[in-house]
């Protein structure tokens, strides 16, 4: 295979208000909180899971447990100044997307 184009670990950060996300995605279930919330996407995996009403994946934790853990982590990160450089505040959703891609061509 010939690598036509490729990158390792594309990393994107985005900050958007949760109310804006809910306008675009009506079944988005995460509620606004007085601190930023984090969502991580990595090659098909998303945390926190169960962010949409249509998400019926079986998980061991309830939505309330997931949100409690998320809130605890977000509060600690906010206290440590993690969100300062992103300009994130209460009611915001901080999204991280990490993935890799390659465009390959089969030799002829």
PyMOL commands that set and color helices and strands:
alter all, ss='L'
color gray80, all
select helices_A, chain A and resi 18-24+63-79+84-86
alter helices_A, ss='H'
color red, helices_A
select strands_A, chain A and resi 2-17+37-42+45-47+92-105
alter strands_A, ss='S'
color yellow, strands_A
deselect
rebuild
show_as cartoon
